[in-house]
């Protein structure tokens, strides 16, 4: 078990979840066009997805690697 990988993985998972929660609270308050909003949602989903999958991979490597 590698504690550094586990810690960075948990940090990445927490950051990904925080991005999703923050975006959910922020998007209704923005006054942008529908096109811009859909682009923002796509970019946020991609960023959160990368963070979540990287975090999950690091946690698994930390536990079993």
C-alpha positions in Angstrom: 0.0 0.0 0.0 1.4 3.4 -1.0 0.1 6.1 1.2 1.1 8.9 -1.2 -0.8 7.5 -4.1 -3.8 6.9 -1.9 -3.7 10.5 -0.5 -3.4 12.1 -4.0 -6.2 9.8 -5.3 -8.5 10.8 -2.5 -7.6 14.5 -3.0 -8.4 14.2 -6.7 -11.7 12.4 -6.0 -12.7 15.1 -3.5 -11.8 17.9 -6.0 -13.8 16.2 -8.8 -16.8 16.0 -6.5 -16.4 19.6 -5.4 -16.3 20.8 -9.0 -19.5 19.0 -9.7 -21.3 20.3 -6.6 -20.0 23.8 -7.2 -21.1 23.8 -10.8 -24.5 22.6 -9.8 -24.8 25.6 -7.5 -23.3 28.1 -9.9 -25.0 27.3 -13.2 -28.5 28.4 -12.4 -27.1 31.9 -11.4 -25.3 32.5 -14.6 -26.9 34.6 -17.3 -25.5 33.1 -20.4 -27.0 31.9 -23.7 -28.1 28.3 -24.0 -25.1 27.5 -26.3 -22.6 28.9 -23.8 -24.3 27.1 -20.9 -24.1 23.7 -22.7 -20.4 24.3 -23.5 -19.8 25.1 -19.9 -21.6 22.0 -18.8 -19.6 19.9 -21.2 -16.3 21.3 -20.1 -17.1 20.9 -16.5 -18.2 17.3 -17.0 -15.0 16.6 -18.8 -12.9 18.2 -16.1 -14.7 16.4 -13.3 -14.6 13.1 -15.2 -10.8 13.3 -15.6 -10.4 14.2 -11.9 -12.7 11.4 -10.8 -11.2 8.7 -13.0 -7.6 9.8 -12.2 -8.5 9.8 -8.5 -10.0 6.3 -8.7 -7.0 5.0 -10.6 -4.6 6.5 -8.0 -6.6 5.0 -5.1 -6.6 1.6 -6.7 -2.9 1.8 -7.4 -2.3 3.0 -3.9 -4.2 0.1 -2.4 -3.2 -2.8 -4.7 0.0 -1.5 -6.5 
